[in-house]
Amino acid sequence: MSLLGFCQWLGSTHGSIALHESIWAYPIIESVHVLTLCLFLGLTVMLDLRLLGVTMMRTPASEVFQRLMPWTIVGFAVMVATGALLFFAIPVKTYLNIFFRLKVAFLVLAGVNVGVFQRTVSRSMDRWDNDPVPPFRARLAAGISLVLWAGIVIAGRMIAYNWFDKNS
């Protein structure tokens, strides 16, 4: 079965149809998605700005991470869960949307960026933890993160305005 075939099957399920046609469920899920995006993205920007050496320069980077990361993870988890539900409600149209595909590509790249940071730069944090401006690789990871998350937000917002959809 192709990915499109899977999306067609998913869109024909009772749950998908009920969610898409619901007067209250879809808008509530979309609102929670946007609110948790705000939580997650706001905290991520704070973490990235610390890594860039722009803010909280007197606070050790490890302390900023320790305080903000639990809330960042909660925001991310709820954001992913509600995003999956939004996809579940309209799988075919979403899958075919170029902006959704861009968003997914940026999400994958953001995940790779976090993975590389965790496996390399963060392991040496004890050496630069108190530095007002972290090393270049930490700043690079933060800059890449900010660019990718800006792309994710823009692509996500543009999903509703797909100029390339001939069926709209």
Buried (B, 14 or more C-beta within 10 A) or exposed (E): EEEEEEBBEBBEEEEBEEBBEEEEBBEEBBEBBBBBBEBBBBBBBBBBBBBBBEEBBEBBBBEBBEBBEEEBEBBBEBBBBBBEBBBBBBBBBBBBBBBBBBBBBBBEBBEEBBEBBEEEBBEEBEEBBEBEEBBEBBBBBBBBBBBBBEBBBEBBEBBEEBEEEEEE
